[in-house]
Amino acid sequence: MKFIPDDLATAWLRDFVPDTDNFDWDKGNLTKNLKHAISPGEIESIFWQPSYLFAGKIVEPLHDEWRGFILGRTDTGRLMALIFTRRGEKLRPISCRAMRPNERRLYEEAI
């Protein structure tokens, strides 16, 4: 996966309020991440922590819609990688999984 900086998304995330109403959940993405043993509430908790890293806009692989990449820690202390998009002013989680070693290094260096 390749990502690049995105100043507009960085600014939007800086003002994002991680209230449950500000996440876009439906049948598809509510259960998708259970295969990685992560619940919607745990995904939301990434944004409750003192800091997370918006790594950037995903440019490879190419997708039809804008996608961003966040590295963060959940309220249970798990280090997770989140792929998301925006739907209006809501954040729509697409996929969340444990960080890979190179992602963990990037996160730890940044945080």
C-alpha positions, 0 to 999 in steps of 0.5 A, a space after each residue: 500500500 502506498 499513501 501520500 500526505 493530504 492536508 485537507 483530510 488532516 484538517 478535517 480529522 483535526 476537527 473530527 469529533 469521535 462521537 458514535 453519530 459521526 461514524 458511518 456504520 451499516 450491515 457491511 462494515 459493522 461485521 466486516 472487522 470481526 474477522 480481525 477480532 475488532 468491534 466497531 466500538 474498539 475502532 471508534 476508540 482509536 479516536 478517543 486516545 491522545 494521539 493517532 497517526 493519519 499516515 495519508 491518502 491511499 494512492 496504491 492500490 487505486 480505489 474509486 473513492 478517496 481512502 485514508 490510512 490511520 495508525 492508532 491505539 485502541 482503548 484496550 491498547 491494541 495497535 491497529 491500522 484503519 482504512 477509512 473514507 469520508 461520507 459527508 462529515 462522517 468517517 466510514 471505517 472500511 477495514 481495521 486490522 493489527 499493525 504490521 511491523 513496518 506500520 508499528 515502526 512508523 507509528 512509534 516514530 511519529 508518536 
